[in-house]
Amino acid sequence: MRVVVVGGGIGGLALAAGLRSRGFEVAVFERDIDVAATGGYHITLDERAQSALNDLVEPKIMQRLLASGSALRLRERDAFWDRRGRLLGHGPDLSGSASVDVDRITLRILLAEAVGDSLHLGCDVSGVGHDDHGVPRVLFTDRAPVSADLVVGADGTHSVVARHLAGGPTNSPAGIIGYSGRTLRRDLSPGEQQRLGPRSGLAIGPRGAALYVGFLDPVGNTALDAPELRMSVTTGPTYIWGAMFPESTSTDSLRDLLGGELQAALLGRFRERGWAEHTLEVIAQADPHSVAGFRFNAASTRAEDLAPWPAGRITALGDAVHATPPTAGMGAGAAIRDAADLLTHISAVADGTATLTDAVHHFEAGMRRRGSEVLTLAMKTVRWILATDTTLGAAATVVSTPFLAAAARLRH
């Protein structure tokens, strides 16, 4: 069986690695010309995502991943703050967590290595369809079409493959524009280092302004103490932050800015909304080259709305089907789980215990459930942020946070 994967992101490469390890003929076509040319931020792999990845790659790849990952069990409990930096509460105890944070670049490089020469970079896919004999094929802007027994779209939020299958977009703007960057912990003042601590946290203020601060330390908090296997992009305690504002003409215009200019504009927006200066230090001290903006897109949270097409020899996975805002940190993990599940069903076809159409049907049913689960979690935070942008929500946020902060001080 020959499988063509459109898109060389996390989900597409994970699937291709698994197919290759099981002896399938596979080709991945990716528009990028460099697998390292992706967002330099981090993703979380929970126990389910790691188990799925174990089924897709060789043990040595998993060892290098864990040696390059930051274990959540070694972090302090997540924190929730207001715009003044006052502590409002904590997240759950992480001491028993099996989850790992890893640089997206690191994971993509590892998966690309597992795929080897089955990965074809610099290939711009223009469409998909079937030939006169009903065989799936992929069309390109600059090369001849490629045929396959199965075509899988892993081409992200603006998927050419999923749009073809659905007859239109499979997601829409979630109402938030995000801006992210990286800040070395050592570049912050002692006071902010202590407040932020070795943990992740979230602050939400009135008028839809929010700031997530993630903590990544693949050296001090390594998931596997094997320095000889480490290949993480992040080499010391680092805060990887995401600033969020409701989508509007003014916030959308910031996406045209780059580097220090964008950094300064973000600081100005937070100051206009009354944020304390010390809470903005993590943005002010960021590497300007790491600062970038992006729109949050989301598919429907209803399982029955996802993959709204009959099962066939063209399918899709990951954000192509269930585009998920980063507010739950589960999008990449869900794509990896999609890949492992599809591999299981394709293997049944090779074993002669299922037809290809039945395999795709069962895969898509499971993918709908997975997608609905992660989208529901991610959209809770999105809706919370958007609620503070209403007149009532803004007032409630301003009035309630001092009381929540006082209660938090009493508890500690």
Contacts in CASP RR format, 6 or more apart in sequence:
PFRMAT RR
TARGET T0000
AUTHOR 0000-0000-0000
METHOD contacts of the structure
MODEL  1
MRVVVVGGGIGGLALAAGLRSRGFEVAVFERDIDVAATGGYHITLDERAQ
SALNDLVEPKIMQRLLASGSALRLRERDAFWDRRGRLLGHGPDLSGSASV
DVDRITLRILLAEAVGDSLHLGCDVSGVGHDDHGVPRVLFTDRAPVSADL
VVGADGTHSVVARHLAGGPTNSPAGIIGYSGRTLRRDLSPGEQQRLGPRS
GLAIGPRGAALYVGFLDPVGNTALDAPELRMSVTTGPTYIWGAMFPESTS
TDSLRDLLGGELQAALLGRFRERGWAEHTLEVIAQADPHSVAGFRFNAAS
TRAEDLAPWPAGRITALGDAVHATPPTAGMGAGAAIRDAADLLTHISAVA
DGTATLTDAVHHFEAGMRRRGSEVLTLAMKTVRWILATDTTLGAAATVVS
TPFLAAAARLRH
1 24 0 8 1.000
1 25 0 8 1.000
1 149 0 8 1.000
1 150 0 8 1.000
1 346 0 8 1.000
1 349 0 8 1.000
1 350 0 8 1.000
1 356 0 8 1.000
2 24 0 8 1.000
2 25 0 8 1.000
2 26 0 8 1.000
2 27 0 8 1.000
2 147 0 8 1.000
2 148 0 8 1.000
2 149 0 8 1.000
2 150 0 8 1.000
3 16 0 8 1.000
3 19 0 8 1.000
3 24 0 8 1.000
3 25 0 8 1.000
3 26 0 8 1.000
3 27 0 8 1.000
3 148 0 8 1.000
3 149 0 8 1.000
3 150 0 8 1.000
3 151 0 8 1.000
3 152 0 8 1.000
3 346 0 8 1.000
4 26 0 8 1.000
4 27 0 8 1.000
4 28 0 8 1.000
4 29 0 8 1.000
4 136 0 8 1.000
4 138 0 8 1.000
4 146 0 8 1.000
4 148 0 8 1.000
4 150 0 8 1.000
4 151 0 8 1.000
4 152 0 8 1.000
5 12 0 8 1.000
5 15 0 8 1.000
5 16 0 8 1.000
5 26 0 8 1.000
5 27 0 8 1.000
5 28 0 8 1.000
5 29 0 8 1.000
5 151 0 8 1.000
5 152 0 8 1.000
5 153 0 8 1.000
5 154 0 8 1.000
6 29 0 8 1.000
6 125 0 8 1.000
6 128 0 8 1.000
6 138 0 8 1.000
6 151 0 8 1.000
6 152 0 8 1.000
6 153 0 8 1.000
6 154 0 8 1.000
6 155 0 8 1.000
6 159 0 8 1.000
6 160 0 8 1.000
6 161 0 8 1.000
7 28 0 8 1.000
7 29 0 8 1.000
7 30 0 8 1.000
7 31 0 8 1.000
7 125 0 8 1.000
7 153 0 8 1.000
7 154 0 8 1.000
7 155 0 8 1.000
7 156 0 8 1.000
8 16 0 8 1.000
8 28 0 8 1.000
8 29 0 8 1.000
8 30 0 8 1.000
8 32 0 8 1.000
8 35 0 8 1.000
8 108 0 8 1.000
8 112 0 8 1.000
8 119 0 8 1.000
8 154 0 8 1.000
8 155 0 8 1.000
9 30 0 8 1.000
9 38 0 8 1.000
9 108 0 8 1.000
9 111 0 8 1.000
9 154 0 8 1.000
9 156 0 8 1.000
10 43 0 8 1.000
10 104 0 8 1.000
10 107 0 8 1.000
10 108 0 8 1.000
10 111 0 8 1.000
10 332 0 8 1.000
10 333 0 8 1.000
10 335 0 8 1.000
10 336 0 8 1.000
11 154 0 8 1.000
11 317 0 8 1.000
11 318 0 8 1.000
11 332 0 8 1.000
11 335 0 8 1.000
11 336 0 8 1.000
11 338 0 8 1.000
11 339 0 8 1.000
12 28 0 8 1.000
12 152 0 8 1.000
12 153 0 8 1.000
12 154 0 8 1.000
12 317 0 8 1.000
12 335 0 8 1.000
12 339 0 8 1.000
13 28 0 8 1.000
13 108 0 8 1.000
13 111 0 8 1.000
13 112 0 8 1.000
13 114 0 8 1.000
13 115 0 8 1.000
13 119 0 8 1.000
14 52 0 8 1.000
14 53 0 8 1.000
14 56 0 8 1.000
14 57 0 8 1.000
14 111 0 8 1.000
14 335 0 8 1.000
14 336 0 8 1.000
14 339 0 8 1.000
14 340 0 8 1.000
15 56 0 8 1.000
15 152 0 8 1.000
15 154 0 8 1.000
15 317 0 8 1.000
15 338 0 8 1.000
15 339 0 8 1.000
15 342 0 8 1.000
15 343 0 8 1.000
16 26 0 8 1.000
16 28 0 8 1.000
16 115 0 8 1.000
16 118 0 8 1.000
16 119 0 8 1.000
17 56 0 8 1.000
17 57 0 8 1.000
17 61 0 8 1.000
17 111 0 8 1.000
17 114 0 8 1.000
17 115 0 8 1.000
18 55 0 8 1.000
18 56 0 8 1.000
18 57 0 8 1.000
18 114 0 8 1.000
18 339 0 8 1.000
18 343 0 8 1.000
19 26 0 8 1.000
19 343 0 8 1.000
19 346 0 8 1.000
20 26 0 8 1.000
20 114 0 8 1.000
20 115 0 8 1.000
20 116 0 8 1.000
20 118 0 8 1.000
21 56 0 8 1.000
21 57 0 8 1.000
21 58 0 8 1.000
21 114 0 8 1.000
22 343 0 8 1.000
22 347 0 8 1.000
22 350 0 8 1.000
24 346 0 8 1.000
24 350 0 8 1.000
26 115 0 8 1.000
26 118 0 8 1.000
27 118 0 8 1.000
27 120 0 8 1.000
27 146 0 8 1.000
27 148 0 8 1.000
28 115 0 8 1.000
28 118 0 8 1.000
28 119 0 8 1.000
28 120 0 8 1.000
29 120 0 8 1.000
29 123 0 8 1.000
29 125 0 8 1.000
29 138 0 8 1.000
29 140 0 8 1.000
29 146 0 8 1.000
30 119 0 8 1.000
30 120 0 8 1.000
30 121 0 8 1.000
30 122 0 8 1.000
30 123 0 8 1.000
31 122 0 8 1.000
31 123 0 8 1.000
31 124 0 8 1.000
31 125 0 8 1.000
32 38 0 8 1.000
32 121 0 8 1.000
32 122 0 8 1.000
33 121 0 8 1.000
33 122 0 8 1.000
34 121 0 8 1.000
35 108 0 8 1.000
35 109 0 8 1.000
35 112 0 8 1.000
35 119 0 8 1.000
35 121 0 8 1.000
36 105 0 8 1.000
36 108 0 8 1.000
36 109 0 8 1.000
38 104 0 8 1.000
38 105 0 8 1.000
38 108 0 8 1.000
39 104 0 8 1.000
39 105 0 8 1.000
39 292 0 8 1.000
40 103 0 8 1.000
40 104 0 8 1.000
40 105 0 8 1.000
40 182 0 8 1.000
40 233 0 8 1.000
40 290 0 8 1.000
41 103 0 8 1.000
41 104 0 8 1.000
41 180 0 8 1.000
41 181 0 8 1.000
41 182 0 8 1.000
41 240 0 8 1.000
42 70 0 8 1.000
42 101 0 8 1.000
42 102 0 8 1.000
42 103 0 8 1.000
42 104 0 8 1.000
42 214 0 8 1.000
42 216 0 8 1.000
42 234 0 8 1.000
42 240 0 8 1.000
43 101 0 8 1.000
43 102 0 8 1.000
43 104 0 8 1.000
43 107 0 8 1.000
43 329 0 8 1.000
43 331 0 8 1.000
43 332 0 8 1.000
43 333 0 8 1.000
44 72 0 8 1.000
44 99 0 8 1.000
44 100 0 8 1.000
44 101 0 8 1.000
44 329 0 8 1.000
44 330 0 8 1.000
44 332 0 8 1.000
44 333 0 8 1.000
45 53 0 8 1.000
45 99 0 8 1.000
45 100 0 8 1.000
45 101 0 8 1.000
45 102 0 8 1.000
45 332 0 8 1.000
45 333 0 8 1.000
45 336 0 8 1.000
46 98 0 8 1.000
46 99 0 8 1.000
46 330 0 8 1.000
46 333 0 8 1.000
47 98 0 8 1.000
47 99 0 8 1.000
48 333 0 8 1.000
48 337 0 8 1.000
49 332 0 8 1.000
49 333 0 8 1.000
49 334 0 8 1.000
49 336 0 8 1.000
49 337 0 8 1.000
50 62 0 8 1.000
50 98 0 8 1.000
50 100 0 8 1.000
51 340 0 8 1.000
52 333 0 8 1.000
52 336 0 8 1.000
52 337 0 8 1.000
52 339 0 8 1.000
52 340 0 8 1.000
52 341 0 8 1.000
53 62 0 8 1.000
53 65 0 8 1.000
53 336 0 8 1.000
53 340 0 8 1.000
54 62 0 8 1.000
55 340 0 8 1.000
55 343 0 8 1.000
55 344 0 8 1.000
56 336 0 8 1.000
56 339 0 8 1.000
56 340 0 8 1.000
56 343 0 8 1.000
57 110 0 8 1.000
57 111 0 8 1.000
57 114 0 8 1.000
58 114 0 8 1.000
61 110 0 8 1.000
61 111 0 8 1.000
61 113 0 8 1.000
61 114 0 8 1.000
63 224 0 8 1.000
63 226 0 8 1.000
63 229 0 8 1.000
64 110 0 8 1.000
64 229 0 8 1.000
64 230 0 8 1.000
64 231 0 8 1.000
65 100 0 8 1.000
65 102 0 8 1.000
65 106 0 8 1.000
65 107 0 8 1.000
65 110 0 8 1.000
66 100 0 8 1.000
66 222 0 8 1.000
66 223 0 8 1.000
66 224 0 8 1.000
66 226 0 8 1.000
67 222 0 8 1.000
67 223 0 8 1.000
67 224 0 8 1.000
67 225 0 8 1.000
67 226 0 8 1.000
67 227 0 8 1.000
67 229 0 8 1.000
67 230 0 8 1.000
67 231 0 8 1.000
68 102 0 8 1.000
68 103 0 8 1.000
68 106 0 8 1.000
68 110 0 8 1.000
68 218 0 8 1.000
68 222 0 8 1.000
68 229 0 8 1.000
68 230 0 8 1.000
68 231 0 8 1.000
68 232 0 8 1.000
69 100 0 8 1.000
69 101 0 8 1.000
69 102 0 8 1.000
69 103 0 8 1.000
69 106 0 8 1.000
69 218 0 8 1.000
69 222 0 8 1.000
69 223 0 8 1.000
69 224 0 8 1.000
69 232 0 8 1.000
70 100 0 8 1.000
70 101 0 8 1.000
70 102 0 8 1.000
70 215 0 8 1.000
70 216 0 8 1.000
70 217 0 8 1.000
70 218 0 8 1.000
70 220 0 8 1.000
70 221 0 8 1.000
70 222 0 8 1.000
70 223 0 8 1.000
70 234 0 8 1.000
71 97 0 8 1.000
71 99 0 8 1.000
71 100 0 8 1.000
71 221 0 8 1.000
71 222 0 8 1.000
71 223 0 8 1.000
72 94 0 8 1.000
72 97 0 8 1.000
72 99 0 8 1.000
72 100 0 8 1.000
72 101 0 8 1.000
73 94 0 8 1.000
73 95 0 8 1.000
73 96 0 8 1.000
73 97 0 8 1.000
73 98 0 8 1.000
73 99 0 8 1.000
74 198 0 8 1.000
74 220 0 8 1.000
74 221 0 8 1.000
75 94 0 8 1.000
75 198 0 8 1.000
75 199 0 8 1.000
75 200 0 8 1.000
75 215 0 8 1.000
75 221 0 8 1.000
76 94 0 8 1.000
76 197 0 8 1.000
76 198 0 8 1.000
76 199 0 8 1.000
77 90 0 8 1.000
77 91 0 8 1.000
77 92 0 8 1.000
77 93 0 8 1.000
77 94 0 8 1.000
77 199 0 8 1.000
78 90 0 8 1.000
78 91 0 8 1.000
78 92 0 8 1.000
78 94 0 8 1.000
78 199 0 8 1.000
78 200 0 8 1.000
78 201 0 8 1.000
78 202 0 8 1.000
79 87 0 8 1.000
79 89 0 8 1.000
79 90 0 8 1.000
79 91 0 8 1.000
79 199 0 8 1.000
79 200 0 8 1.000
79 201 0 8 1.000
79 202 0 8 1.000
80 87 0 8 1.000
80 88 0 8 1.000
80 89 0 8 1.000
80 90 0 8 1.000
80 91 0 8 1.000
80 201 0 8 1.000
80 202 0 8 1.000
80 203 0 8 1.000
80 204 0 8 1.000
81 87 0 8 1.000
81 88 0 8 1.000
81 201 0 8 1.000
81 202 0 8 1.000
81 203 0 8 1.000
81 279 0 8 1.000
82 88 0 8 1.000
82 203 0 8 1.000
82 204 0 8 1.000
82 205 0 8 1.000
82 401 0 8 1.000
82 402 0 8 1.000
82 404 0 8 1.000
82 405 0 8 1.000
83 203 0 8 1.000
83 205 0 8 1.000
83 206 0 8 1.000
83 209 0 8 1.000
83 270 0 8 1.000
83 273 0 8 1.000
83 274 0 8 1.000
83 275 0 8 1.000
83 276 0 8 1.000
83 279 0 8 1.000
83 401 0 8 1.000
84 275 0 8 1.000
84 276 0 8 1.000
84 279 0 8 1.000
84 401 0 8 1.000
84 405 0 8 1.000
85 195 0 8 1.000
85 203 0 8 1.000
85 276 0 8 1.000
85 278 0 8 1.000
85 279 0 8 1.000
86 401 0 8 1.000
86 402 0 8 1.000
86 405 0 8 1.000
86 408 0 8 1.000
87 405 0 8 1.000
87 408 0 8 1.000
87 409 0 8 1.000
87 412 0 8 1.000
88 401 0 8 1.000
88 404 0 8 1.000
88 405 0 8 1.000
88 408 0 8 1.000
89 404 0 8 1.000
89 408 0 8 1.000
89 411 0 8 1.000
100 223 0 8 1.000
101 216 0 8 1.000
102 218 0 8 1.000
102 232 0 8 1.000
103 216 0 8 1.000
103 218 0 8 1.000
103 232 0 8 1.000
103 233 0 8 1.000
103 234 0 8 1.000
104 332 0 8 1.000
105 233 0 8 1.000
106 231 0 8 1.000
106 232 0 8 1.000
106 233 0 8 1.000
107 332 0 8 1.000
109 231 0 8 1.000
110 231 0 8 1.000
112 119 0 8 1.000
123 140 0 8 1.000
123 142 0 8 1.000
123 143 0 8 1.000
124 140 0 8 1.000
124 141 0 8 1.000
124 142 0 8 1.000
125 138 0 8 1.000
125 139 0 8 1.000
125 140 0 8 1.000
125 141 0 8 1.000
125 155 0 8 1.000
125 160 0 8 1.000
125 161 0 8 1.000
126 139 0 8 1.000
126 140 0 8 1.000
126 141 0 8 1.000
126 160 0 8 1.000
127 138 0 8 1.000
127 139 0 8 1.000
127 160 0 8 1.000
127 161 0 8 1.000
127 164 0 8 1.000
128 136 0 8 1.000
128 137 0 8 1.000
128 138 0 8 1.000
128 139 0 8 1.000
128 151 0 8 1.000
128 153 0 8 1.000
128 160 0 8 1.000
128 161 0 8 1.000
128 164 0 8 1.000
128 314 0 8 1.000
129 136 0 8 1.000
129 137 0 8 1.000
129 138 0 8 1.000
129 139 0 8 1.000
129 151 0 8 1.000
129 164 0 8 1.000
129 314 0 8 1.000
130 136 0 8 1.000
130 137 0 8 1.000
131 137 0 8 1.000
131 145 0 8 1.000
131 147 0 8 1.000
135 147 0 8 1.000
135 148 0 8 1.000
135 149 0 8 1.000
135 313 0 8 1.000
136 147 0 8 1.000
136 148 0 8 1.000
136 149 0 8 1.000
136 150 0 8 1.000
136 151 0 8 1.000
136 313 0 8 1.000
136 314 0 8 1.000
137 145 0 8 1.000
137 146 0 8 1.000
137 147 0 8 1.000
137 148 0 8 1.000
137 151 0 8 1.000
138 145 0 8 1.000
138 146 0 8 1.000
138 147 0 8 1.000
138 148 0 8 1.000
138 151 0 8 1.000
139 145 0 8 1.000
140 146 0 8 1.000
149 313 0 8 1.000
149 356 0 8 1.000
150 313 0 8 1.000
150 314 0 8 1.000
150 315 0 8 1.000
150 346 0 8 1.000
150 356 0 8 1.000
150 360 0 8 1.000
151 161 0 8 1.000
151 313 0 8 1.000
151 314 0 8 1.000
151 315 0 8 1.000
152 161 0 8 1.000
152 314 0 8 1.000
152 315 0 8 1.000
152 316 0 8 1.000
152 317 0 8 1.000
152 342 0 8 1.000
153 159 0 8 1.000
153 160 0 8 1.000
153 161 0 8 1.000
153 162 0 8 1.000
153 314 0 8 1.000
153 315 0 8 1.000
153 316 0 8 1.000
153 317 0 8 1.000
153 320 0 8 1.000
154 316 0 8 1.000
154 317 0 8 1.000
154 318 0 8 1.000
154 320 0 8 1.000
154 335 0 8 1.000
154 339 0 8 1.000
155 161 0 8 1.000
155 162 0 8 1.000
155 316 0 8 1.000
155 320 0 8 1.000
156 162 0 8 1.000
156 318 0 8 1.000
156 319 0 8 1.000
156 320 0 8 1.000
156 323 0 8 1.000
157 171 0 8 1.000
157 297 0 8 1.000
157 319 0 8 1.000
157 320 0 8 1.000
157 323 0 8 1.000
159 170 0 8 1.000
159 316 0 8 1.000
159 319 0 8 1.000
159 320 0 8 1.000
159 321 0 8 1.000
161 314 0 8 1.000
161 316 0 8 1.000
161 320 0 8 1.000
162 170 0 8 1.000
162 316 0 8 1.000
162 320 0 8 1.000
162 321 0 8 1.000
163 169 0 8 1.000
163 170 0 8 1.000
164 314 0 8 1.000
165 307 0 8 1.000
165 309 0 8 1.000
165 314 0 8 1.000
165 315 0 8 1.000
165 316 0 8 1.000
166 307 0 8 1.000
166 308 0 8 1.000
166 309 0 8 1.000
170 299 0 8 1.000
170 306 0 8 1.000
170 320 0 8 1.000
170 321 0 8 1.000
170 323 0 8 1.000
171 297 0 8 1.000
171 298 0 8 1.000
171 299 0 8 1.000
171 319 0 8 1.000
171 323 0 8 1.000
172 297 0 8 1.000
172 298 0 8 1.000
173 247 0 8 1.000
173 295 0 8 1.000
173 296 0 8 1.000
173 297 0 8 1.000
173 298 0 8 1.000
174 295 0 8 1.000
174 296 0 8 1.000
174 297 0 8 1.000
174 298 0 8 1.000
174 325 0 8 1.000
174 379 0 8 1.000
174 382 0 8 1.000
175 246 0 8 1.000
175 247 0 8 1.000
175 296 0 8 1.000
175 382 0 8 1.000
175 386 0 8 1.000
176 244 0 8 1.000
176 245 0 8 1.000
176 246 0 8 1.000
176 247 0 8 1.000
176 295 0 8 1.000
176 296 0 8 1.000
176 325 0 8 1.000
176 382 0 8 1.000
176 385 0 8 1.000
176 386 0 8 1.000
177 244 0 8 1.000
177 245 0 8 1.000
177 246 0 8 1.000
177 247 0 8 1.000
177 251 0 8 1.000
177 252 0 8 1.000
177 254 0 8 1.000
177 255 0 8 1.000
177 293 0 8 1.000
177 294 0 8 1.000
177 295 0 8 1.000
177 296 0 8 1.000
178 242 0 8 1.000
178 243 0 8 1.000
178 244 0 8 1.000
178 245 0 8 1.000
178 293 0 8 1.000
178 294 0 8 1.000
178 295 0 8 1.000
178 296 0 8 1.000
179 242 0 8 1.000
179 243 0 8 1.000
179 244 0 8 1.000
179 245 0 8 1.000
179 254 0 8 1.000
179 262 0 8 1.000
179 266 0 8 1.000
179 291 0 8 1.000
179 292 0 8 1.000
179 293 0 8 1.000
179 294 0 8 1.000
180 240 0 8 1.000
180 241 0 8 1.000
180 242 0 8 1.000
180 243 0 8 1.000
180 290 0 8 1.000
180 291 0 8 1.000
180 292 0 8 1.000
180 293 0 8 1.000
180 294 0 8 1.000
181 240 0 8 1.000
181 241 0 8 1.000
181 242 0 8 1.000
181 283 0 8 1.000
181 286 0 8 1.000
181 287 0 8 1.000
181 290 0 8 1.000
181 291 0 8 1.000
181 292 0 8 1.000
182 234 0 8 1.000
182 238 0 8 1.000
182 239 0 8 1.000
182 240 0 8 1.000
182 241 0 8 1.000
182 286 0 8 1.000
182 287 0 8 1.000
182 290 0 8 1.000
183 238 0 8 1.000
183 239 0 8 1.000
183 240 0 8 1.000
183 241 0 8 1.000
183 282 0 8 1.000
183 283 0 8 1.000
183 285 0 8 1.000
183 286 0 8 1.000
183 287 0 8 1.000
184 236 0 8 1.000
184 237 0 8 1.000
184 238 0 8 1.000
184 239 0 8 1.000
184 285 0 8 1.000
184 287 0 8 1.000
185 193 0 8 1.000
185 196 0 8 1.000
185 215 0 8 1.000
185 236 0 8 1.000
185 237 0 8 1.000
185 238 0 8 1.000
185 239 0 8 1.000
186 193 0 8 1.000
186 237 0 8 1.000
187 285 0 8 1.000
188 196 0 8 1.000
188 239 0 8 1.000
188 281 0 8 1.000
188 282 0 8 1.000
188 285 0 8 1.000
189 278 0 8 1.000
189 281 0 8 1.000
191 278 0 8 1.000
192 278 0 8 1.000
192 281 0 8 1.000
192 282 0 8 1.000
195 278 0 8 1.000
196 213 0 8 1.000
196 215 0 8 1.000
196 239 0 8 1.000
196 282 0 8 1.000
197 215 0 8 1.000
198 215 0 8 1.000
198 217 0 8 1.000
198 221 0 8 1.000
198 237 0 8 1.000
199 215 0 8 1.000
200 212 0 8 1.000
200 213 0 8 1.000
200 214 0 8 1.000
200 215 0 8 1.000
201 212 0 8 1.000
201 213 0 8 1.000
201 214 0 8 1.000
202 210 0 8 1.000
202 211 0 8 1.000
202 212 0 8 1.000
202 213 0 8 1.000
202 381 0 8 1.000
203 210 0 8 1.000
203 211 0 8 1.000
203 213 0 8 1.000
203 279 0 8 1.000
204 210 0 8 1.000
204 384 0 8 1.000
204 385 0 8 1.000
204 388 0 8 1.000
204 397 0 8 1.000
205 273 0 8 1.000
205 275 0 8 1.000
205 388 0 8 1.000
205 397 0 8 1.000
205 401 0 8 1.000
206 273 0 8 1.000
206 388 0 8 1.000
206 393 0 8 1.000
206 394 0 8 1.000
206 395 0 8 1.000
206 397 0 8 1.000
206 398 0 8 1.000
207 246 0 8 1.000
207 273 0 8 1.000
207 388 0 8 1.000
207 389 0 8 1.000
207 394 0 8 1.000
208 244 0 8 1.000
208 245 0 8 1.000
208 246 0 8 1.000
208 273 0 8 1.000
208 385 0 8 1.000
208 386 0 8 1.000
208 388 0 8 1.000
208 389 0 8 1.000
208 394 0 8 1.000
209 243 0 8 1.000
209 244 0 8 1.000
209 245 0 8 1.000
209 269 0 8 1.000
209 270 0 8 1.000
209 273 0 8 1.000
209 275 0 8 1.000
209 388 0 8 1.000
210 243 0 8 1.000
210 244 0 8 1.000
210 245 0 8 1.000
210 385 0 8 1.000
211 241 0 8 1.000
211 242 0 8 1.000
211 243 0 8 1.000
211 244 0 8 1.000
211 270 0 8 1.000
211 275 0 8 1.000
211 279 0 8 1.000
211 282 0 8 1.000
211 283 0 8 1.000
212 241 0 8 1.000
212 242 0 8 1.000
212 243 0 8 1.000
212 244 0 8 1.000
212 327 0 8 1.000
213 239 0 8 1.000
213 240 0 8 1.000
213 241 0 8 1.000
213 242 0 8 1.000
213 282 0 8 1.000
214 239 0 8 1.000
214 240 0 8 1.000
214 241 0 8 1.000
215 237 0 8 1.000
215 238 0 8 1.000
215 239 0 8 1.000
215 240 0 8 1.000
216 234 0 8 1.000
216 237 0 8 1.000
216 238 0 8 1.000
216 239 0 8 1.000
216 240 0 8 1.000
217 234 0 8 1.000
217 236 0 8 1.000
217 237 0 8 1.000
217 238 0 8 1.000
218 230 0 8 1.000
218 232 0 8 1.000
218 234 0 8 1.000
218 235 0 8 1.000
218 236 0 8 1.000
219 230 0 8 1.000
219 232 0 8 1.000
219 235 0 8 1.000
219 236 0 8 1.000
220 236 0 8 1.000
220 237 0 8 1.000
222 230 0 8 1.000
239 282 0 8 1.000
241 282 0 8 1.000
241 283 0 8 1.000
241 286 0 8 1.000
243 266 0 8 1.000
243 270 0 8 1.000
243 283 0 8 1.000
244 296 0 8 1.000
244 385 0 8 1.000
245 251 0 8 1.000
245 269 0 8 1.000
246 385 0 8 1.000
246 386 0 8 1.000
246 389 0 8 1.000
247 295 0 8 1.000
251 269 0 8 1.000
252 295 0 8 1.000
254 262 0 8 1.000
254 265 0 8 1.000
254 266 0 8 1.000
254 269 0 8 1.000
254 293 0 8 1.000
255 293 0 8 1.000
255 294 0 8 1.000
255 295 0 8 1.000
257 265 0 8 1.000
258 291 0 8 1.000
258 292 0 8 1.000
259 288 0 8 1.000
259 289 0 8 1.000
259 291 0 8 1.000
259 292 0 8 1.000
260 288 0 8 1.000
260 291 0 8 1.000
262 291 0 8 1.000
262 292 0 8 1.000
262 293 0 8 1.000
263 283 0 8 1.000
263 284 0 8 1.000
263 286 0 8 1.000
263 288 0 8 1.000
263 291 0 8 1.000
266 283 0 8 1.000
266 291 0 8 1.000
267 280 0 8 1.000
267 283 0 8 1.000
267 284 0 8 1.000
270 279 0 8 1.000
270 280 0 8 1.000
270 283 0 8 1.000
271 277 0 8 1.000
271 280 0 8 1.000
296 325 0 8 1.000
296 326 0 8 1.000
296 327 0 8 1.000
296 382 0 8 1.000
297 323 0 8 1.000
297 325 0 8 1.000
298 323 0 8 1.000
298 324 0 8 1.000
298 325 0 8 1.000
298 375 0 8 1.000
298 378 0 8 1.000
298 379 0 8 1.000
298 382 0 8 1.000
299 305 0 8 1.000
299 306 0 8 1.000
299 321 0 8 1.000
299 322 0 8 1.000
299 323 0 8 1.000
299 324 0 8 1.000
299 371 0 8 1.000
299 375 0 8 1.000
300 306 0 8 1.000
300 375 0 8 1.000
301 372 0 8 1.000
301 375 0 8 1.000
301 376 0 8 1.000
301 379 0 8 1.000
302 372 0 8 1.000
303 368 0 8 1.000
303 369 0 8 1.000
303 371 0 8 1.000
303 372 0 8 1.000
304 368 0 8 1.000
306 321 0 8 1.000
306 322 0 8 1.000
306 367 0 8 1.000
306 368 0 8 1.000
306 371 0 8 1.000
306 372 0 8 1.000
307 315 0 8 1.000
307 316 0 8 1.000
307 321 0 8 1.000
307 364 0 8 1.000
307 367 0 8 1.000
307 368 0 8 1.000
311 357 0 8 1.000
311 358 0 8 1.000
311 360 0 8 1.000
311 361 0 8 1.000
311 364 0 8 1.000
312 356 0 8 1.000
312 357 0 8 1.000
312 360 0 8 1.000
312 361 0 8 1.000
313 356 0 8 1.000
313 357 0 8 1.000
313 360 0 8 1.000
315 342 0 8 1.000
315 360 0 8 1.000
315 363 0 8 1.000
315 364 0 8 1.000
317 335 0 8 1.000
317 338 0 8 1.000
317 339 0 8 1.000
317 342 0 8 1.000
317 367 0 8 1.000
318 331 0 8 1.000
318 334 0 8 1.000
318 335 0 8 1.000
318 338 0 8 1.000
318 367 0 8 1.000
319 331 0 8 1.000
319 335 0 8 1.000
321 338 0 8 1.000
321 367 0 8 1.000
321 371 0 8 1.000
322 331 0 8 1.000
322 334 0 8 1.000
322 367 0 8 1.000
322 370 0 8 1.000
322 371 0 8 1.000
322 372 0 8 1.000
322 374 0 8 1.000
322 375 0 8 1.000
324 330 0 8 1.000
324 331 0 8 1.000
324 334 0 8 1.000
324 371 0 8 1.000
324 374 0 8 1.000
324 375 0 8 1.000
324 378 0 8 1.000
325 378 0 8 1.000
325 379 0 8 1.000
325 381 0 8 1.000
325 382 0 8 1.000
326 378 0 8 1.000
327 378 0 8 1.000
327 379 0 8 1.000
327 380 0 8 1.000
327 381 0 8 1.000
327 382 0 8 1.000
328 374 0 8 1.000
328 377 0 8 1.000
328 378 0 8 1.000
328 381 0 8 1.000
329 378 0 8 1.000
330 374 0 8 1.000
330 377 0 8 1.000
330 378 0 8 1.000
331 374 0 8 1.000
331 378 0 8 1.000
334 370 0 8 1.000
334 371 0 8 1.000
334 373 0 8 1.000
334 374 0 8 1.000
337 370 0 8 1.000
338 363 0 8 1.000
338 367 0 8 1.000
338 370 0 8 1.000
341 363 0 8 1.000
341 366 0 8 1.000
341 367 0 8 1.000
341 370 0 8 1.000
342 363 0 8 1.000
345 354 0 8 1.000
345 359 0 8 1.000
345 360 0 8 1.000
345 362 0 8 1.000
345 363 0 8 1.000
346 356 0 8 1.000
346 359 0 8 1.000
348 354 0 8 1.000
348 359 0 8 1.000
349 355 0 8 1.000
349 356 0 8 1.000
349 359 0 8 1.000
354 362 0 8 1.000
387 393 0 8 1.000
388 394 0 8 1.000
388 396 0 8 1.000
388 397 0 8 1.000
END
